[in-house]
Amino acid sequence: MCWKETIAAYDMLDSANVTGEKVAASLFRVGLRAYVKRITEERGYTDFVSVTIPGRDGKSNGGSAPTLGIIGRLGGVGARPSRVGIVSDADGCIAAIACAAKLGAMKQNGDELAGDVIIATHVCPHAPTVAHDPVPFMGSPVDMATMNKHEVSDQMDAVLSIDATKGNRVINRRGFAISATVKEGYILRVAEDLLDIMSWTTGMPPSVFAITTQDITPYGNGLYHMNSILQPATATCAPVVGVSVTAESVVPGCATGANNLADIEAASRFCIEVAKQFTAGKCKFYDPEEFARLKSLYGDMRVLQTLGRSG
C-alpha cells in the first residue's frame, strides 16, 4: 500500500510555498537524491523534479535490466491567486511523488527492484488556468516541449504517464484507467500484461480510456487534445501508456477539493507493481514482432510526433 506516501505527498503539495527543493528533501529521507531545476518564463516558474531509484541490475549500476519511467503530468499543483488550495490537476504529481517515496522506502527495507525506475514531475503552486471544452484546464508557466525535455529521459525503456483525466466525457468512472500503448506515432493494442496488473491491484475488471490520433500529436498544432497525458509519447521512441485518474462527473482541472486520494493511491500502487514486473523482464508494453510487421505494412508514422506539415 502507498497510503502513507500518498497522504504525505498531498499534504506537502497543498501549500502556496511548496517548492521542488521541499519535495527533494522529503525524498532524501528515504535515501533518494532528487535533481531539481527551476525554469522561469514570462508566465511564472515551475520546479522540475526527477529522481532515479537504482535497481540491483539497473543501468545506473552497469547492468542491463530495463528502465521504467514514471511521469507525473500536470499543468500545476495550484492556480493561485485565482484558486486557493491544491487543484484536481495535481493528481499526477501526487502519484509520482508517492511512487518515488514508496520505492525509496522499499529499497531501504531490502526490497530492491531488478532495474532502475526514473520518476519525473514538476511543482508549480501558481499556475495559470486555460479555457477548454467542456471545463477549464490548468495551464503551465512553461510549454510542452520544455516539460518533455525535463521529464522524458532517453534512459526510459517504457513510460507510464500519470495525469488527472476528469475534465471530459470520454471516461466517466471513479478510479483510474489506462490507455492503449503509443509508440512512434502508432496507437497499439492495449497491453495484456498491464490489464492483468490493473485487475490484480484493484480487484476489479480493468478500465481503458479511449484515445485519438489528435491526442498523440504535440501540443501547438491547433488540434484538440483531451489532455496532456500522452504528450511524453511525442518525445521518445519508447512505448508510452497513460494512467488516468478519473471521475464519474466532469471536473475542471482547476477545481479544488477534488483530489480523491483513494484513486491516486490505487494508481500509484499499479505503477509500482508495473515497475516490479517490467524491470524484471516480466511485463511487456507491446509486441515487438507485431510492431515491426505493422511498420513494414504501413510505414513510419513518426510524423505524428512532430508539429506536422505546414500549410
N, C-alpha and C positions, 0 to 999 in steps of 0.2 A: 504493500500500500504506500501511497505518496501523500497521505493526508497532511502529515506534519509539514512536509516540504511545500505543499500547495498553499496551505494556510499562511505559512511564513512568507512565501513569495507574494501573496496577495497583500498581506499587511505591510510589507516593505514598499511595494509599488503604490499603495494607496496614500500618497503623500505628494504635496506640491514641491517638496525638497528632495525627492528621490533622484539619485544620480547613478551612472554606471559604476562609479567607484564604490558606492554603497553595496551594489549588487556583487561586485568583485570581492569585497570584504566578507560578505556572507558566504561566498563560495570558498574563500580561503580557510574558513573554519572547518570545512570538510576536506581539506587537503588539496584544493584546486587553485591554480593560478590563472585567473582570467585576464584577458587582454581587453583594455578599454580605450576607445578612440572617440573623442568628441568632434563632431562635424557641425560647423556653423555656417548657415546660409542666410539669405535675406529674410526668410520666414521664421528663423529661430535656429535652435540647435537640437541635436539628439546625440546620445552616447551609445555607440555600438559596443556590444559586449560579446566576446567569444571565448570559449574555453574548450580544451581538449581533455577528455578523460582517457588516459593511456590504457591500452589493453596489453595482456601478457605477451601476445604475438602481434601486436599492432605495429603500424608503420613507424610510429614515434619511438618504438623500441627496436627498430631494424627488422621487424617481422613482415609477414605477408598477408595477415588476416585482413579482410575488407573493413573499410571505414564507413560508418553511418553518419550522415549529417542530420541534425535536428534543428530546424529553423523556426523560431517564434516570429510569425509575421504579424504586423500591425502598422497603423499609422502613428499612434501614440498611446500611452497609458492614461493620459489625461488631456482634457480640452480646455484647460484654464486659459483665460478667465471666464469664458462663456459657460463652462460647466464646472461644478465643484465635485471633486472626487474622482475615483478611478472609473474608466469607461468600459463599456462592453467590448470594445476593440482590443482591450488589454489581454484577452484570454490567451492568445498565442504566446505573449511574453511571459505570463504567469506560468504556463505549462512548460515552456522551455527552461526557465529557471528552476522549476520544481524537478524536472528531469535531471538537470545538472547536479543539483543538491543531492538527489537520491542516489545517482550513480557514484558521486563522490563518497557518500556515506557507505554505500555498498563496498566500494574499494577499500575503504578504511577498515571495514569489518571482515575483509578477506574474500569477498565475492568479486573477483576480477573478471571482466569480460575478455573474450579472445582477442578482439580487435579494438581499435580506437573509436571513440564517439566524439564528434565535433558538434558543439552546440553554440548557436549564434542567435542574437536578437538585438533589439535596440530599445533604449529607455528615453522617453520624451514626455514629461508631465505637462507640457504647454503646447500641444499640437493644435493646428487649425482644423476646422470642420469643412466638409465638402458637400455640395449639393449632389444628390444621387437618387435615382429611382429604384425602389419605392420609398426609401427612407434615407436620411443624410448619413454620410460616411465620415470617418476620421481621415483627415489629410495628414501630411507629414512635412516637416521643415526641409526634407531632402527628397530628391526624385528617386524613382525606382531603380535606375541604373546605379546610383550611389548605394542603395540598400543591397542590391545584388553583389556589388563589388566588395562590401564588407561582411556579407553574411554567407555567400556561397564560396566554397573552397574547392580547388582542384583536387584536393585530397579525398573529397567525399565520393565514395563509390555508389551511393544511393542517398536520397534525401527524403525525409519526412518534413513537410511544411505545415505547421500548425497555425490556424487562423480562426478567429471568430467568423462564422458564416451564418449570421442570423438576420441580415438585412435583405432577405429575398423571399420569393415564393416557390423556390425550387426544391428545398429540403425543409420540411416542416415537422420535425420531431425533436424532442429533448434528448440530449446526449451528445454523441459525436458520430461522424460519418467519414468515410474515406472516399477518395476519387479513384478513377482508373489511373493506371501508370502512364505518365507522359515522358517521352524520350525523343529528343531531336526532332520535334515538330509532329510526332505521331502520338495519337491517343490510343494506347494499347489496351488489351483486356485487363480487367480487374485482377490483381494478383491473388491467386487462391491461397497462398501461404498467409497473406495479410488478412484475408477473410477468416481463416482459421484462428489466427491470433486474436482478432477482434471478438469473435464469438466466445473464445475461452476467457478473455479478460472481462467481458461484460456479462456473460451468462445469458446472452440474448442473440437472436439472429443478427448477422452483420448488416450494417446500413451503408449504402453507397449513394453519393450525391452526383447528379448529372453535371457534366461539363461540356463546353462547346469549343469549337476551333478558336473563337474570339478569346476565350478565357486563357488560352495558352500562348497568345501573342503578347508582345511587350506593351506596357502602358505607353501612351504617347502617340498611338497610331490612329486615334479618333474612333476606335471601335468600342462597343460596350463590353465591359468585363464584370462578371458577377462580383468579384473582389480580387484581392492580390494573392490569393493562396497559391496559385500556380506560377507566379512570376519567377520564382527560382528556376523553373524549367527553361526559361529563356536565356539563362546564363551558364548552363552546364550541359554536357553530354550524358551525365549520369541520369538514371531513371529517377523521377520525382513523383511522389504521391502526396496529395493533400490530405490533411487530417483536420476536419472542420468541426468546431464546437458549435452545436446547432440549437435551435429553439422551435417550439410549435408556432409561436407568433412571430410577426415581423418586428425585429428590434433594431433601432438605429445604432450604428457603431459608436455614436457619441452619447448614448444613453448611460446614465449612472445607475448604480444599484442593480445591474443586470448581469453580473458575473456569477454564474451558478457553479460553485466550487466542486460539487459532486461530478459534474460533467467534465470540468477541467482536470480533476484528479483521474477520472477514467481515461481521458485522452492521454495524459502523461503516463499512466501505467501501461497503456497499449504501446506507446513509443518505447518505453524501457524494455518491454518484452520483445518487441521487434529488434531492438539493439542487441539483446542477448542472442537471438536466433540468427540475425543477419551476420554479425561479426564472427559467428561460429560457422558460417557457411551453410546454415540450415534453413534459410529463408530467401526466396527469390522474388524480386520485384517484377521480373519479366522473363520470357523465354528467349535467350539469345539466338537460337536457331530460327525460331519463328520471326523474330525481328529482322534477321538477315534475309529471310525469304520475302518478307514484306518490302524491304528496301529494293531487293532485286526485281520485284514485280512492279513497284510503283515509284521507285526513285527516291532521291534525297528530299526530305521535307524541312531541312533546317532553315529555309527561308522564313518559316513561321516563327523562328526565334529572333528574327530581325524586325525592323520597322517596315519592311516590305518595299515594294517598288514605288517610287514617286510618280505622281500623275495618274 
